[in-house]
Amino acid sequence: MADELIEILTGEFTHVLYKSDKYMVTRFKTEEGTITVTGPSFDFDAGQKYVLTGHYTEHYRYGLQFTMLTIEKYLSDQKEEIISYLKSSAFPGIGKKTAEKVYLHFGSDTLKVLKEDPSKIFEVDLSEKQYASLQEGFQQMNDPENEILFYLVSNGFNNLEAQKIFNRFKLATMEVANDNPFRFYNEVYGMSFDKVRAFAMKNEFDDAQNKYREAFLIRLLTDYTFNSGDLYITEDELQRLVSYYGGMDNLEQIIERCEEKEYIIKEEGRYYLSSDYYDELFISDFLKSFTGDMEADDILIEEGIKNAENSLKITYDEKQKQAIRSFFLNNISIITGGPGTGKTTIIKTMSEIFKSVYPFSNLIIAAPTGRAAKRIAEICEVESKTIHSLLRWDKETNTFVFGVDNPILYDAIIIDEFSMVDNSLFASLLKACSRIKKICIIGDHNQLPSIRPGNLLNDLIESKRIPVTLLDLNYRQDKGNEIISLADDIIKNDADISRYQKDIHFYPYERGDFDLISLIKEDLKEGYSLDEIQILSPMYKGEWGIDNLNILLQNTFNPRSIDKNERRVGDHIFREGDKILQLKNRPTDDVYNGDIGILEEIDMKEKYLMVNYSGVYVFYAFDDLADLSLAYAMSVHKSQGSEYQIVYFIFNRNNIHMLNKKLIYTAISRARKKLVIIGDETLFRQGLSRNMKQRETTLKERLGR
């Protein structure tokens, strides 16, 4: 690009052909004709003229295009253009006579003068409405937000990232960029360290080395807590961590600087990222002070339980009845139990009793994933939302709409699949719960904890501050379901894979006396669909890792075809008809981490693909495909909150350090009808005997104080 001639193009913006967070294709009308303009995403004003700098390119398919590098609004000095602009939609209520009057006063410098000082319009004798229209229009012309956003997207940030940065620093963004651009990483959630560092290297600013070290230390601590699941790091461990990455001469000084700015919080020799520290503190303070005033009549509760038993044609055991009673008799309660213990049926009964006991109050069921929320809504016939949907994520401000100053308008909340909920999400939910009078937490404490740091469900249970009901009778097991029996045996430390022959099939990996594709084809012949079959693996790399399995299964069940468009992203290919996994929460589109859909369309011309998530259609620009993966095979963590008719759990010696009791339990409990385990039996037994490393948190202690 350095050798290309930088040229100037002046034209009127007409419309957008394509736009993503990072890139857009637009059309501009120039004196030579209409031309396609490409470049960073930006919000142009319709009908406005702009001066663009950049270079021309000849696209092999779309012809001559102009790639823009910088942009500013065009200020004409020609009478007809000035009058035409003043009577445009940019200035409501201004007609041709008024425009001519303004031009007569300022002449060819009209736009330049009024852009620099809109108040000069008062030199012309106009009405109050005309003054207001012209002054507001010229003030918007000087809107620094657009200039700042374009500066950011022109320097490597996508549109969403630029908006996040501006939302945090507002009009001080440029000042921050020139003083300490690493604050973009330190203070804006979800920013890429490498992208901010690349931006910072383009600028000169004082004390750059130490400001870089602050950000690098925060990055190390962020990676450490994410990889370990710990909420904090000890002083000694922090020293070792920094040493592993080459050391830092003035580490103590950098730590102090981070503490002063509250990037890091130190408490009793423990170092927390400030967000993690304050989330844990808020959860503890909220739960310790939480009081509800929804009293319940014991007689009505017992009548409700009997009515539910009659309508559902079941008989609740004493633990299940205790769980239902606990919800109504306590301000906050926890129900925990494995698959088959009746948690979903209990939710249905609690919601029905709630309607009769509190006819003028409202209840909401919340879950961390779209699949879990949808399942509850369908089975229980009750209002159910994802936590993100309930709190309503605002993409523009990068915050939840509902919070401390704007609580959710419900009286009671039941939170399902709570083992997947992390501290940050729970703190955000509780901040919006000032009107809530009753909380019930439901989950399986034997499953893997949340992907993000913390050990929330277990911490709450072990704090002994909240009444807990443990459901330990498996009703699917009574019906002969071997998968539930195995899950129960794992909890009791009495699992023997040789006991099971009907619903569970074990193939020793080292013998190789199986053909994965043939096994799956047999399932398909029996009437199951690929949507009902899920392959789980502990790791991404290696022969039986997720990446290789996805390629194998894609090539077999959705092979390349002249009838199907496809798009390569790095080493991966997305093809129409593929089973697709969403990797990150995308609340504005109502899809979430772990949701699975079908790739229905790839538009090569407009550069987007469309995925159907059970009736929710989401469009992705080609620049945004890092949030997607193939879903024929997936990690155990990503499968949480979902159940499948058939699960294949595959592992080998490369996975030995990943295998532990919680991971195996979570994997096998995803299956409803059939479980196929492919692996080394010795490794399987070793994994069952290995407990997951206890995550380091302080919530239990805070709740106990």
NUVOGU-557074 format. One record per residue (C-alpha): residue in one letter; x, y, z. Coordinates in steps of 0.2 Angstrom, whole numbers, plus 5000, padded with zeros to 4 digits. Each point is the difference from the previous one (the first is absolute). Layout:
// residues N
AXYZ/...
***
This chain:
// residues 705
M500050005000/A501550125003/D500450004982/E498250044994/L499550174995/I498950095013/E498650084991/I498550115005/L498249964995/T498650125003/G498249935000/E498349995007/F499649855010/T498549904994/H499849835008/V500849855008/L500249844990/Y500849905015/K500550045018/S500849905014/D500850065016/K501750024991/Y499650024982/M498850084988/V499650034982/T499150154995/R499550104984/F500550194997/K499450114986/T501450104993/E500250124985/E500749854990/G498649895005/T499549885014/I501449905008/T500249865013/V500950055015/T500749885013/G500950025016/P499750005019/S498250005006/F499350175003/D498350095002/F499850114985/D498750134998/A498849974985/G500250144987/Q501650075008/K501550044990/Y501749945006/V501850024996/L500949835001/T501849954998/G500649834995/H500449914984/Y499149924985/T500049814997/E499349904986/H499049855007/Y500049854989/R498149985002/Y499350175005/G501150124990/L500750165006/Q499950045018/F500750135012/T500849945017/M499850145012/L501350045013/T499450175007/I498450094999/E499350185004/K498450094996/Y500150104984/L499750195002/S499650084983/D500350184996/Q498950004985/K498350105001/E498849874993/E500849865010/I499950105016/I498250054998/S499649824995/Y500849935016/L499250135011/K498249954994/S500449825002/S499349885013/A501550045011/F499250165004/P498149975003/G498950154996/I501350104990/G499350044982/K500950074985/K499650185005/T500849985017/A501549914993/E500350144987/K499850135015/V501449915010/Y501149994984/L499850184997/H500750045017/F501549885000/G500349984982/S501149854994/D500749985018/T498349965007/L500349815004/K501750035006/V499550145012/L498549925007/K500949835002/E501350095010/D498850105010/P498149964999/S499550155011/K500550124986/I498349954992/F499250135012/E500850144989/V498649964987/D498250055004/L499149845001/S498649925011/E500349905016/K499649844991/Q501250044986/Y501450055012/A499849835009/S500049904985/L501550074992/Q501050015016/E499649825005/G500449944982/F501750085000/Q500449945018/Q499749824994/M501250044986/N501350025013/D499549845009/P501649945007/E499449825003/N500049964981/E501750074999/I500649905015/L499249844994/F500750024982/Y501750035008/L499949835010/V499349904985/S501350074989/N501349945012/G499649825002/F498549995011/N498349934994/N498450105001/L499449925016/E501750025008/A500150184996/Q498350035007/K500549915016/I501550115002/F499050164996/N498749955013/R501349985013/F501050164997/K498850114990/L500850164994/A501649965010/T500349854988/M501350104990/E500950065016/V500049825006/A500749944984/N501450135001/D500449985018/N499849815003/P499149904987/F500349845011/R498550075010/F498949934985/Y500549835006/N500150035018/E498350085002/V498949944985/Y499349825002/G500449884986/M501350094991/S501549914992/F501750035008/D500949974984/K498950124991/V500250145013/R501949975000/A500150014981/F499050175001/A501150065014/M501649974990/K499450134988/N500050135013/E501350095010/F499550035018/D500950035017/D500549865011/A499549884986/Q501049855007/N499250005017/K498350034993/Y500349854989/R500549905015/E498450045010/A499049934985/F501149854998/L499849965019/I498150014998/R500149894985/L501049875010/L498750015014/T498649994988/D500749844991/Y500549925017/T498250025008/F499249944984/N501149854998/S500049955018/G498350055005/D500750085015/L499350175005/Y501750065007/I501849974999/T501249995015/E501550115002/D501249864997/E499049934986/L500050174992/Q501950015001/R500249834992/L498850054986/V500950164996/S501749905000/Y499349874988/Y499750144987/G501750085002/G499950095016/M499750195003/D501350115008/N498950115010/L498649885003/E499550075017/Q499950184993/I498949944986/I498949905012/E499850165011/R499650104985/C498649884995/E499450005018/E499950195000/K498950004985/E499049855006/Y500449894986/I500549885013/I499449985018/K501149925013/E499249925016/E501049905013/G501449954987/R498749964986/Y500050104984/Y498350014991/L499550084984/S498950145006/S498549944990/D500149835008/Y500350075017/Y498550125000/D498949874992/E500349875014/L499850145013/F498450064993/I499349825000/S500549975018/D499350175006/F498349974990/L499749835006/K500450045018/S498850145000/F498749934989/T498350005008/G498349964992/D498350025006/M499049874990/E499149895014/A499249844994/D498649905008/D500649825004/I498349934996/L500050084982/I501749934997/E499549835005/E498450014989/G501150064986/I501149855001/K498649885000/N499250084985/A501649994991/E500249825004/N498249974993/S500250104984/L501849934996/K499549825006/I501549995011/T500549985019/Y501350125006/D501249925013/E500350095016/K501650094994/Q499150074985/K498650065011/Q501350085011/A500750094985/I498350074995/R499650065018/S501750085002/F499750114986/F498450075008/L500650005018/N501750084997/N500550174992/I501449914991/S500349814998/I501149884990/I499449844991/T501449884994/G500049834992/G500549904985/P499149964984/G498449905003/T499750075017/G498550104994/K500750185001/T499050064985/T498449925006/I500250095016/I500250164991/K498449974992/T499149965016/M500850155009/S499450124986/E498249935001/I499950015019/F500750184999/K498650064989/S498749945012/V500950055016/Y500550174993/P498750054987/F500550184999/S501949974999/N501149944985/L501449874999/I501449994987/I501049844996/A501850054994/A501449894993/P501750034993/T499749934983/G498750024987/R499849814999/A499749985018/A498750155000/K499149934986/R499949835007/I499250075017/A498850114990/E499449854990/I499949875014/C499450115014/E498950124989/V500750155010/E500950164996/S501849964998/K501550104993/T501849994999/I500950115014/H500750114986/S498250034992/L499350035017/L501250145004/R500050064982/W501750024993/D500350174992/K501349984986/E500350194999/T500450035018/N500849835003/T498949985016/F498449925006/V498550114999/F499349935017/G501150035015/V500150095017/D499150164993/N498849904989/P499449845008/I499149864992/L498150005004/Y499849835007/D499649945017/A500949834999/I501349924990/I500549824997/I501849984992/D500249834992/E501649914994/F500950115013/S501649904999/M500450094984/V499750185008/D501650095004/N500350145013/S499950144988/L498449954992/F499249965018/A500650175006/S499250094985/L498449905003/L499950045019/K500350194996/A498450004991/C499149905014/S499550145013/R498249964997/I500249825001/K499349925015/K500449814997/I501449924992/C500249814996/I501749934993/I499949834991/G501549914993/D501149855001/H501550025012/N500849854993/Q500250084982/L501550104994/P500050185007/S499850154989/I501250034986/R500550175008/P500950015017/G499149955016/N499149865008/L498450085003/L498749865002/N501149905012/D500650155009/L498150055004/I499649825005/E501649985011/S499750175009/K498549925009/R499250174999/I498649954988/P498849855003/V500549864988/T498949854994/L501049864992/L499049894989/D500849834999/L498749884993/N500249974981/Y498349964992/R500749964983/Q501149875009/D498549925006/K499449984982/G501649914996/N501050144993/E501849955001/I500750174997/I499150075016/S500749855009/L501850034995/A499850195004/D499349945017/D501549885002/I501350134996/I499350125014/K500149855012/N501849954994/D499449834995/A500050014981/D500449844990/I499850014981/S499849814998/R498350005009/Y499250094985/Q499649924984/K498350074994/D500150204999/I501850015002/H501349944988/F501950005003/Y501349994987/P501849985005/Y501050134990/E501649915000/R499249844991/G499250114986/D498649874998/F498850134996/D499650124985/L499350175007/I499250044983/S499249834999/L499350015017/I499250174997/K499349944984/E499149865009/D499350135012/L499350104985/K499349844993/E499049975016/G499250174997/Y501050125010/S500650164992/L501750095001/D499250135011/E499649865013/I501849934999/Q501450095009/I501949965000/L500950065016/S501950015002/P501050085014/M501350084988/Y500150094984/K501649944993/G500649824995/E499349864990/W498449985010/G500050195005/I498550114996/D500750084985/N500549844991/L498349925004/N499150154993/I500949994984/L499749814999/L498250015004/Q499750154988/N500849914985/T499049855004/F498350075003/N500050174991/P501349984986/R500650134988/S498750034986/I499850114985/D498350045008/K500650065016/N501050165003/E501450005013/R501250125008/R501749965007/V500650085016/G501849965005/D500049815000/H498249985001/I498649994986/F498250055003/R498849924988/E498250024997/G499149875010/D501349995013/K499649975019/I500650175008/L500550045018/Q499950185007/L501650035010/K499650165009/N498450085007/R499250114987/P498550075010/T499450134987/D499649854988/D499449895014/V501349874998/Y501249945013/N501649915003/G499749814997/D498450034989/I500049884984/G499250054983/I500049954982/L501050114987/E498650034987/E500850134989/I501750074995/D499950154989/M501750034991/K499550164992/E499350095016/K501349915011/Y498949935013/L499449835006/M498349965009/V499849875014/N498349945006/Y500049975018/S498349915002/G499050144992/V501250145005/Y500950064984/V501750085003/F501150094987/Y501950005001/A501150114990/F501549904993/D501150115012/D499049935015/L500249824998/A501249975014/D498549995011/L499549844991/S500649824999/L499449844993/A498949905012/Y500149824995/A501249985014/M500250125015/S500850015017/V499149945016/H499950175007/K499150074985/S498849865001/Q499450055017/G498250055002/S499549884985/E499549824998/Y500149894985/Q499249844996/I501749924996/V501750065006/Y501749934995/F501350045013/I501849984992/F501750015008/N501749935000/R501750025009/N500250184994/N498550055010/I500749925017/H500350165009/M498250064995/L499049855006/N499350025017/K498449945009/K499050164997/L500450014981/I499649814998/Y498450025010/T499550164990/A500449914983/I499049845003/S498550095008/R499750094984/A499349844992/R498249955002/K499849844990/K501749934995/L501850035005/V501549954990/I501750015009/I501649984989/G501650005010/D501249915012/E499149915014/T501550035012/L500050194996/F498150005003/R500249925017/Q501550125004/G498950154995/L498649955011/S501249995015/R500750174996/N499150155008/M500050164991/K501250135007/Q499150105013/R499850184994/E500650145011/T498750125005/T499450095015/L498150014998/K499749865013/E501150095013/R499150174997/L498349925001/G500549915017/R500550165008/
***
